[in-house]
Amino acid sequence: MVKKSTKIYIVGAGISGLVAAKTLEAQGYCPVLLETTDAAGGRVKTDIANGVFFDHGFQVLLSAYPQAQKHLNYTNLKLNRFKPGALIFKEGKTQRIGDPLRDISALFPTIFSSIGSLSDKIKIFTLTQTLKNKSIDEIFASAEISTLNYLKNYGFSDRIIENFFRPFFTGIFLEEELRTPSRMFEFVFKMFGEGYATLPENGIGAISEQLANQLKNSEIKFGHRVSKISSNKIHLENGEVLQSDAILVTTPITIETGEHDLNNLGWKSCDNLYFTVEKKTFDEGIIGLVADKDAFTNNLYYPFDQTVSGDPILSVTIVKNHTLNEKDLVETVSSELLKHCKIATKSFLRKYTIKQALPDIDNLKKELSPNKIKVSENVYVAGDYVLNGSLNAAMASGESAAIKLMEEL
Ligand SMILES: Cc1cc2nc3c(=O)[nH]c(=O)nc-3n(C[C@H](O)[C@H](O)[C@H](O)COP(=O)(O)OP(=O)(O)OC[C@H]3O[C@@H](n4cnc5c(N)ncnc54)[C@H](O)[C@@H]3O)c2cc1C
C-alpha cells in the first residue's frame, strides 16, 4: 500500500490524536484529523487575553511522565516548576508540607507542621522510595482498591489523610471521596516523587500547540463533527460521508453501532475561577489547598508571572458538585479565600466549567492489549478514557493505536 495515498482518518485532535498523527507521520503516512471544535488540543487549552494566559482548568504536566519525555520538548515549553508539597489552609492556620530532600526550605515547616504525625511523614518518605522501585507496569498490574483504603491500609493517620491526601488528591482526581483506584494513586505519587509538577510558560495549551506544530504532513479539519463510523466510512454531522482505509478514534464511540457517544461514559468535572488580588500572600510555584471539607475551594495558586494592570492573578479550582450560579459561586469562593487563606480578591476575571474533565473509570491501564486497540475492521481506539485520565495515557494510547494500525495496514 502506498503510504502517502493511504486514507487514514483520526477522529479528534486532542493530545491522543495529535500523538497518533505524529507517530503515523514518522512512518511516512499523511493522516487527516477530524476535529469538531476550531482548535487542536482537546481538553488541553489556554486562552490568551491581553497577554494573560488562562488555562481551561488547572492541570499540570508531571515532568516524569515517560510519554511526555518522549513526545515533548521540555526546553522549548519553558517549563515552570511547582515546589514539591503544598501549603495547607485549615481553621485559620497555614502550614507547609514539602519534600525536604528536594527543597531544603521545606525541612523545618514539614517536620513541625501538625498536618500529620512524625510517623505519617516517615511513611510519606518510605512510600516515595517504595514506588521509586516499583515499575509502572507493576503498578498497573496491582490489585485495585480505592485510594482512601490504600492510604488507610498503608497506615496513614486520619489526620494526614484529611489534612493533606484528601485535598491534594481531590484536586488531581477531581473527586472528593478518594474512590479513584489505587493504581492511579501509585502512578501519580510515583510521578510526583520522580519529577516535578510543571506548567509551560505560555500555559498548558502550549503542549497542544507544540504537538500540533510538529505535524508536517497531516491535515487537521476543524469544525468536522463525526457522528458515526463503520469499517471504511465516516459519517459527518453535516451529512458528508468519507471513505477511509483506516480510522483511529480518540473519543468514546459505541462499538456495535459506531455512533459517537460521549455521554456513555461517566465524567468528573470542576470549575476554575480566576481573580485578581491585592497582593500575593505566598510565593508563585506553591500549590495551596483548603483542607476544610465543607469549603468549595479545593486548590489555588498564583500563575507564574501573570498580572492584570499590575495586580497578581489567582487561579482557584472547585471540585465540589454544586448548583450555584456564577455570581453566587464567585461570592462564596471569595469569602472562603478571605476566611481560610486571608486572601482578599480584587476583581473576578473569568470562570471555566469543565463538565467532562476526567473520565470516571476503573480497571485503569498503562496500555491496551493490541486486540483491544482494534475494535472492528479498520477501526482503532485511543484516548485517555481507554487507559486512565492523564496526559501520559492520552499520549501512550495515541502512539500505540497508531503503531497497531500501521502493523495491520
Ligand atoms: C480540568 C482538567 C484537569 C486535568 N488535570 C490533569 C493533570 O493535572 N495532569 C494530567 O496528566 N492530566 C490532566 N487532565 C487530563 C488530560 O488533560 C487528558 O487526559 C487529556 O487531555 C486527554 O486527551 P485525549 O486526546 O484523550 O482526549 P480529548 O482532549 O478529549 O480529545 C478528544 C478530541 O476529540 C474531539 N471530538 C470529540 N468528539 C468528536 C466528534 N464527534 N468528532 C470530531 N471530533 C470530536 C474533541 O473536541 C477533542 O479535541 C486534566 C483534564 C482537565 C480537563
The ligand as a Gaussian input file, in Angstrom:
#p B3LYP/6-31G(d) Opt

LIG

0 1
 C       -9.524000      20.347000      34.297000
 C       -8.621000      19.230000      33.911000
 C       -7.551000      18.912000      34.726000
 C       -6.680000      17.901000      34.353000
 N       -5.554000      17.689000      35.101000
 C       -4.600000      16.889000      34.606000
 C       -3.312000      16.866000      35.211000
 O       -3.031000      17.629000      36.141000
 N       -2.376000      16.017000      34.696000
 C       -2.659000      15.192000      33.647000
 O       -1.783000      14.421000      33.242000
 N       -3.860000      15.216000      33.036000
 C       -4.829000      16.058000      33.482000
 N       -6.016000      16.146000      32.831000
 C       -6.331000      15.144000      31.790000
 C       -5.755000      15.413000      30.414000
 O       -5.983000      16.739000      30.012000
 C       -6.448000      14.443000      29.462000
 O       -6.160000      13.135000      29.899000
 C       -6.024000      14.573000      28.009000
 O       -6.038000      15.890000      27.571000
 C       -6.964000      13.723000      27.155000
 O       -6.628000      13.805000      25.801000
 P       -7.444000      12.964000      24.738000
 O       -6.860000      13.209000      23.415000
 O       -7.518000      11.550000      25.203000
 O       -8.943000      13.499000      24.827000
 P       -9.558000      14.926000      24.451000
 O       -8.688000      16.011000      24.897000
 O      -10.949000      14.895000      25.000000
 O       -9.592000      14.931000      22.882000
 C      -10.658000      14.451000      22.119000
 C      -10.847000      15.381000      20.934000
 O      -11.884000      14.863000      20.120000
 C      -12.744000      15.914000      19.728000
 N      -14.040000      15.314000      19.453000
 C      -14.926000      14.833000      20.334000
 N      -15.978000      14.333000      19.724000
 C      -15.761000      14.478000      18.394000
 C      -16.513000      14.130000      17.242000
 N      -17.674000      13.541000      17.322000
 N      -15.990000      14.438000      16.030000
 C      -14.773000      15.048000      15.910000
 N      -14.042000      15.386000      16.989000
 C      -14.526000      15.101000      18.218000
 C      -12.733000      16.845000      20.926000
 O      -13.149000      18.154000      20.562000
 C      -11.273000      16.790000      21.337000
 O      -10.490000      17.748000      20.676000
 C       -6.929000      17.142000      33.171000
 C       -8.011000      17.457000      32.364000
 C       -8.832000      18.507000      32.714000
 C       -9.927000      18.896000      31.774000

